[in-house]
């Protein structure tokens, strides 16, 4: 390998590292929102199963699942990390 090839490989690695660092934080937030949305949809589904005997229903669609994912799932005081 000549010197130019080594310099090109190092430059490509540095560019990939910089691109990875730039997109890491937004990707982490997107994945957290996606996980919260899935958990929110699952919680609404469980509430609908339990609430059917009490004539209680929450519409389960993309909007309510994303809304629950954005706001988070409500928790009691015993689940807070203090």
KOLMI-207342 format. One record per residue: residue number from 1; residue in three letters; chain; x negated, y negated, z of N, C-alpha, C in turn. Coordinates in steps of 0.1 Angstrom, whole numbers. Example, Ala and Ser with C-alpha at 12.3 -4.5 7.8 and 13.67 -1.06 7.14 Angstrom:
2
1  ALA  A  -132  57  78  -123  45  78  -132  33  78
2  SER  A  -128  22  71  -137  11  71  -129  0  79
END
This chain:
82
1  UNK  A  -8  12  0  0  0  0  -9  -12  0
2  UNK  A  -5  -22  -8  -13  -34  -8  -7  -44  2
3  UNK  A  -13  -55  3  -9  -65  13  4  -71  10
4  UNK  A  7  -73  -2  20  -80  -6  32  -71  -2
5  UNK  A  31  -58  -3  42  -49  0  44  -49  15
6  UNK  A  33  -49  23  34  -49  38  41  -62  42
7  UNK  A  37  -74  36  43  -86  40  58  -87  36
8  UNK  A  62  -81  25  76  -80  21  84  -72  30
9  UNK  A  79  -60  34  85  -52  44  87  -59  58
10  UNK  A  77  -66  62  78  -73  75  88  -84  74
11  UNK  A  88  -91  63  98  -102  61  112  -97  61
12  UNK  A  114  -85  54  128  -79  54  132  -75  68
13  UNK  A  123  -69  75  126  -65  89  130  -77  98
14  UNK  A  123  -88  96  125  -100  104  139  -106  100
15  UNK  A  142  -106  87  155  -111  83  166  -102  88
16  UNK  A  165  -89  87  175  -80  93  177  -82  108
17  UNK  A  166  -84  115  167  -87  129  175  -99  132
18  UNK  A  172  -110  125  179  -123  127  193  -121  123
19  UNK  A  197  -115  112  211  -113  109  218  -104  119
20  UNK  A  211  -94  124  217  -86  135  220  -94  148
21  UNK  A  211  -103  151  213  -111  163  224  -121  162
22  UNK  A  226  -126  150  236  -136  147  250  -130  148
23  UNK  A  251  -117  142  264  -111  142  267  -102  154
24  UNK  A  258  -100  163  260  -91  174  271  -96  184
25  UNK  A  270  -109  188  280  -114  198  294  -115  192
26  UNK  A  296  -120  180  310  -120  175  315  -106  173
27  UNK  A  307  -96  169  311  -83  167  315  -76  180
28  UNK  A  308  -80  191  311  -75  204  325  -80  209
29  UNK  A  328  -93  206  341  -98  209  352  -92  201
30  UNK  A  350  -89  189  360  -83  180  363  -69  185
31  UNK  A  352  -62  188  355  -48  193  362  -48  206
32  UNK  A  359  -57  215  366  -58  228  381  -61  225
33  UNK  A  384  -71  216  398  -74  213  405  -62  207
34  UNK  A  398  -54  199  404  -42  193  407  -32  203
35  UNK  A  398  -30  213  400  -20  223  412  -25  232
36  UNK  A  412  -38  236  423  -43  244  437  -42  236
37  UNK  A  437  -43  223  449  -42  216  454  -28  216
38  UNK  A  445  -18  214  449  -4  215  454  0  229
39  UNK  A  447  -5  239  452  -2  253  465  -9  256
40  UNK  A  467  -21  250  479  -28  252  491  -21  245
41  UNK  A  489  -16  233  499  -9  226  502  4  233
42  UNK  A  492  11  239  495  23  246  502  20  259
43  UNK  A  499  9  266  507  5  278  521  2  275
44  UNK  A  524  -5  264  538  -8  260  545  5  257
45  UNK  A  538  15  250  544  27  247  548  35  260
46  UNK  A  539  35  270  542  41  283  554  34  290
47  UNK  A  554  21  290  565  13  296  578  17  289
48  UNK  A  578  18  276  590  22  269  595  36  273
49  UNK  A  586  45  275  590  59  279  596  59  292
50  UNK  A  589  52  302  594  51  315  607  43  316
51  UNK  A  607  32  309  619  23  309  631  27  302
52  UNK  A  630  38  294  642  43  287  652  48  296
53  UNK  A  648  53  308  658  58  317  665  46  325
54  UNK  A  659  34  324  665  23  331  670  13  321
55  UNK  A  671  17  308  676  9  297  668  -4  295
56  UNK  A  654  -2  296  645  -13  294  636  -9  282
57  UNK  A  634  -19  273  626  -17  261  618  -29  257
58  UNK  A  606  -27  253  597  -37  247  594  -33  233
59  UNK  A  596  -42  224  593  -38  210  578  -36  208
60  UNK  A  575  -25  202  561  -21  200  558  -23  185
61  UNK  A  551  -34  182  547  -37  168  533  -44  169
62  UNK  A  527  -47  158  514  -53  157  513  -66  166
63  UNK  A  523  -74  165  523  -87  172  523  -85  187
64  UNK  A  531  -77  192  531  -75  207  518  -68  212
65  UNK  A  513  -59  204  501  -52  207  489  -62  207
66  UNK  A  488  -70  197  477  -80  197  479  -91  207
67  UNK  A  491  -95  210  494  -104  221  490  -99  234
68  UNK  A  493  -86  237  488  -80  249  473  -79  249
69  UNK  A  467  -76  238  452  -75  237  446  -89  240
70  UNK  A  452  -99  235  446  -113  237  447  -117  252
71  UNK  A  459  -115  257  461  -119  271  456  -109  281
72  UNK  A  454  -97  277  449  -87  287  461  -80  294
73  UNK  A  458  -68  299  468  -60  306  469  -65  320
74  UNK  A  481  -68  325  482  -73  339  478  -62  349
75  UNK  A  471  -66  359  466  -56  369  469  -62  383
76  UNK  A  470  -52  393  472  -56  406  459  -61  413
77  UNK  A  461  -66  425  449  -71  432  439  -60  435
78  UNK  A  443  -48  437  434  -37  440  425  -34  429
79  UNK  A  428  -38  417  419  -35  405  409  -46  402
80  UNK  A  410  -57  409  401  -68  406  387  -65  411
81  UNK  A  377  -69  404  363  -67  409  358  -79  416
82  UNK  A  359  -79  429  354  -91  437  341  -87  443
END
